[in-house]
Amino acid sequence: FEEKVKWSLKPAEGGKIEEVVDEEKMAENYASARDHLEKMRVLVEEDIELGRIKRYSWAEFKAKFGNRIAVAAQGAVPKDPDWNEIRPIHDGTHKVTVNNRIRVRDRQRFPLVDDAEGVLVTIESKHNNAKRIAIVFDFKGAHRLIPIEERDWRLLAFMLDDDPEGVYVNTVGTFGI
């Protein structure tokens, strides 16, 4: 794999993910999550049933993870123009700075849409009657299939505004980390 040497986020103080939180870091949810709290709650409950999220009381959470925790802000983005469906966003960047400390050391490049278009244009220019076909794969919740080590759950916590005593922890990858 090609070595990655440049990242879009400025590194946070301390640098290492193990040092991500030396004290409690908490962020308030965005208005988009508060405004769509009922939809957020339904999605969280579905993920709890699927084992993707665990709910702890504050006492349980602190007993398990201590003070080295990050409770990130949640946001919501619409999946359609009328906000009938939403996608929860876990903000691992602002306030909690989890994303600023993640440094993937190698990478594999994947073709982009422009690359595919370039190939198709080249084929078309060489073969006048060339037919185009495109295949798109979209695996629902693909990022939610990757398990996270339990020791790192402390970095994937959030709260819901209607449950001030509950701390929710992503046990799998989440959109925003």
Summary of the structure (lengths in Angstrom):
residues: 177
radius of gyration: 20.1
end to end distance: 21.9
largest distance: 69.0
contacts: 441
relative contact order: 0.24
helix: 32%
strand: 20%
